[in-house]
Amino acid sequence: MRQYLEYIHPKPLSNLVQHLQSLIKGRLWLKILVAMALGLATGVSLSPQVGLVEKETAEIIGSWLAVPGNLFLTLIQMIVVPLIFASVIRGLASSEDIDQLKRLGIRLVIYFLLTTSIAITIGLSVSTIIGPGHYIDADMPRANVDLEDVVSPDDATPESPDVDTLPEVVVSLIPENPLSAMVEGEMLQVVLFAIIIGLALVVMPPSQARPILSLMGSIQEVCMTVVRWAMLLAPLAVFGLLAQITIRIGLDALLGMAVYVATVLFGLLLMIVVYLLIVGLIAKHNPWRFLSAAREVQLLAFSTSSSAAVMPLSMQTAESKLNVRPSIAQFLIPLGASINMDGTALYQAAATVFLAQVFNVDLGLPALF
């Protein structure tokens, strides 16, 4: 078994994270914040309220300014599926044995379900209590939205799940056509397919598993090369996208959106407190030392809004600063980045309540559930 681990163990991540570390030293997060301010200022100066240019001209300028941002988003979305697919397979194949995977899998499912449920609850609660949608004039978004596409209060409550169809739903999680699942971005199906392949590699002879693992390692390298290219566009992306949306919605709506942004940030702050409680009470680790170790990767992930882009740096931080075994770090982090996105879960829950408030849709408890 030891010879097997030496044969297929993942290579060090230093060659993947050098560029990300250089971005941290170059204060990419500060450049992105400056680009955010400049984008808002540019968008306000070109907005209809100021009237420096005609509305049609301003929208054309905004579209061109948003080109780097759209390229950044497209590159990240293009590369996230193969990156996570390769990382999950390599992390699983580097595990010591099947018994370890079973124990890890049970804890993993409990943790993912618990933290995701907490994140959704926080998102729904803070939006319901603060009510950010009430700070926006409903006539402004309605002017830019086809009202036929807006859900009516009568249609707001989803249908109750049918117990008879649950077995079909469970079976459908396994992709019949893995390539189709990758093309359509069905991340859960992609992850389950990667887990199956990784488990198969664990029980295969090392000589047969090595070519596939070498291929997965090459895919990781290619993906991170594309990520490095995308990160060069991050400040320009933030500048252009914020300028475009400010030109489109105007300053008044932007000020109303600020309350929504503050609501989401407050919810994320509460979620960080939950994480620190888990670190201190369950993991028996000093929460402040944990924050200090993860500070750099968190700043980069927050400023780029992409956990996939900083995934290699996250794995290196877990291994070198938090003393997590490479086999666990290289399996759990890609898996968590794809199916345990608590920040996204919190944001989507808050956005649902926010939009319902903007369009005066009364969401009852069944609809929220």
N, C-alpha and C positions, 0 to 999 in steps of 0.2 A: 504493500500500500504506500509506503514512504517513497519507494522508487517511482511509483505511479504519479505521486504528487509532484516530485521533482521534474517529471517528464512533461507535465501539462500545466504547471502552476503559472498563473498570469505573470507577465513581465512587470517590472517596476513601472510606475506611472510617471516617473520624472520626465521622460521624453514627451509626454502628453500635456504636462501642466506648466512647462517653462514659460510658454507664451501667456498663459492666464496669470501667472505670478508677475510677469512683466507689466501686464495691464493694471494689476493692483498697485505695483510700485509707481506706475505712471498716473495713479489716481484716476482711473477711468470713471469711477463713480462720481467724482467731482466734475469731470468733463461732461458727464451726462446731465448732472444737475444744472450746470451752466447752459448747456444746450436746451434744456427744458425751459429755462427762463427766457432765453433768446427766442425760442419758438413761440412762446406765449406772447412776447412783445411784438414779434413780427406778425403773428396772426391777428392781434388786436389792431395794429396799425393798418392792416389790409381788410379789416372786417367792415361790414356795411354801416355800422354805427359811426365809424370814423370817416369813411367816404373818401379816402385818398384816391382810390381807383374805382372803376365800375365793378359791379357785383360779378358779372361774367368774367371780367379780366382777373379779378381776385381769385375766383375759383380755378381758373386755368393755372395761375401762379401756384396756388396751393397744391394742385395735382402734380406739378413738376417738383415742388419741394418735397412731396411725400414719396418720390421715387426711391430714394435710399432706404426709407423706412419699410416700404413694401418689399424691396429686395431683401432686407434683413429678415423680415418675418417669413418670407418664402424660403430663404436658405435654411433657417432654423427648422421650419416645418418639414422641409424636404429631407433633412438629415436625421431628425429625431427618431424615426422608426428604425432605420438600420443601426443607429448607434445603440439604442436600448436593446434591440434584438441581439446584437453581438455581445453586449455587456452582460446581459442576463445569462446567456449560454456559457460564457467564459467563467462567470462567477459561480454558477451551479456546478460546472465540471471541475472546479477547483476545490469543491467541498470534500471533506475527509471521507464521509460514508453516507449511506442512505439513512441510517438511524439519526445522524446529526441533522439531516435535511428534514426528517419528520418532526423532530423536536423544534427546530427552527420554524418550520412551516406553521405549526399550531400557534406559536407565539406571534408569528407574523400576522396571521389572519385576525387574531384578537386585537393586536395593536392597530392594524389598519382600520378595522371596523370601528374601534373605540375613538381614535383620533379624528377620523372622517366624520363620525356622528357628532362629536363635540364641535368640530369646525362648522358644520352646517347649522347646528343649534345656535352657535354664537352669531353667525351671519344673519340668520332670521331674527334673532332677538335684538341685536343692536339696530338693525334697520327698522324693525317695528317700533322700538322705543324712541329712537331719534327722529324717524320719519323724514329722511332726506328728500324723498320725492315731493313733499309738500312745499319745498323751497324753490321749485321750478314752475314757471307758468306753463300750464298744460297746452296752451295754444301754440307755443314755440315748437315743441317736438312734433305736434300734430301737423304743423305746416310742412314738415319734411318727411312725414310718414303716411303711407297709404292706410287710411282708416279701415279699409276692408281687411287688412292683414292683422289688425289689432284684435286681440281676443275680447269677447264681450263678457260681462259678469256672469251670464248664464252658462258660458262655456269654460269658466275659470276652473271649476272643479273637475279634476281628471276622473276617468272611469276607475272603478275599483278593480284591482287585479283579479283575474280569473284563476282559481286554484287549479282548474283542469289544464290550463296552458303552461303552468310553471315547469313541468318536466321538459316541455319543448324548449322553453327559454334556457333552462340549464344546459341541455344538450347543444343548443345553438351557440353557446360560448366557445366550443371547440370549432375552429374554422374548417369547413370542408375544403376550402380553397385558400391556403395561407397567402398566396400571392395576391389574391383579391382583397384579403383583409389588410395587407400592407398598403396596397394602392388606395383603398378607401379610408385608411387611417383608423381602422378599428383596433385601438391600442390594447384593449383587454384581450381580444383574440390573438393579437400578435404576441403579447406577453405569455399567454398560456401555451402557444405553440413553441415559443422559445424555452419555456420550462420543460415541456415534454422532450424537446431535443437535448437540453442540458442533462436531464435525468438519464436519457438513453446513453449519453456519452460517459456518464459516471460508471455505468455497468459494462461498458465496452472495454476491450483490451487497449492499453495505452497506444500501441502501434497503429491501431485503427482510428483512435480518437484524435491523434495529434494533427493530421492534415486539416480536419475541420476546425480545430482550435486555432491553428495557424491562420486559417482563412478568416476566422472571426477577429483575430488580432489585427490582421491587415485592414479589415473593414473598420475597426475602431480608429486606426491611424488615419485612414482616408476621411472618416467622419470628422475627426478633430481638425484636420487640415481645412475642411470647409468651414468648421466653426470658427477657426482663427480668422479666416477671411471675413466671415459675418461680423465678428466682434469689431473689426476695423470700421464698420459702418454704424456702430451703435450710437455714437453722439449725433451723427448726421441723421440717423433714423429718428431719434427722439425729437430733434429740432423740426424736421419736416412733417412728421405726423401730428405734432402738437400745433404747428402753424396751420396745417390744413384743417384740423377739426375746429380751431378757433375761428378761422375764416368762415367756416361753414355754419357754425351754430351761434357765433357772436359772443360778446363779452357777458351779456346778462345771463344767458344760459350757462356759460362757463362758471360764473360765480355761484350759480345754483348747484352745478356739478361739484364744486369744491366741498360742499357739505357732504355729498355722497362719498367723495374720496376720503374725507376725514372720517366718515363712518366706517369705511372699509379698513383704514389704517388703525382705527381704534379696535376693531374686531381682531385684526392681526396681532396687535399688542396683547390682547387678552389671550390669544392662542399661544403666543410666546410664553406667557405665564404658565399655561397648561404644560407646555413642553418642559419648562424648568422644574415644575413640580414632579413630572415623570422622571426627569434626570436625577433630582435630589432624593425623592422618596422611594422610587422603584430601582433605578440603576445605582443608587448610593454613590453618586458622583457629585462633586462640587459644582453647583449650577454656574457660578461666576467663572470658574476655570473653564467650564464647557463653553460659555459665551466667548471668553477670550480666545480659545482655540479655534472657534468657528467664525470669528468676527470677519476675517478677510473674505472668506467664501460667501458669507451672508451679504456683505456689502455689494459684492460683484453680482450675486444672483438677484438682489433687490433692485439694483440699478439697471440691469438688463432685462428683468422680468422673465428670465429663462433659467430654470434649474437644469435643463438638459445641456445648456451651453457651458455650465461650470461643473458638470458631472465629474470629469477627471480630477479637478481640484478638490471636489467634495470627497472623493475616494482617498486621495492622498492625505487630506486632513484627517480623515477617520483613522487611517493606518498609522501615520507618523505622530500625530498630536493626541489622539484619543485612544491609541493602542488597540484598535479593532483589528482582528485577524483579516488578512487580505481576502481570503475566500469568502468571508461574511460581508465585508465592505463592498466587494465587487459584484456581489449578488443582490444585496439589499438596497443599495443606493440607486442603481438603475431601475429596479423594480418599484421602489417607492416613488421615484421621479415620474413614473408612468401611470401607476394606479393608486397612489396614496398622496395626491396633490391636495393637501388640506387647505393651502392658501387659495387654490382655485375653487375648491368646494365652498369655502367661506364667501369668496367673492361672488360666485354664481347665486348662492342663496340670498346674499344681500342685494344683488342686482335684480333678482326676481321681485322682491318686495318693493324695491325702489321704482321699478317700471310700473308695477301695479298701482303704486301711489301716484305716479305721474299721470296715468291714464284713468285714475279713479275706478280701478277694478278692485272690488272687495274680495280679498282672499281669506276664506275661512280656514279653520283648522284642517279639514280634510285636504284642501288644496295645498296648504303648506306642507302637510305630511307627504 
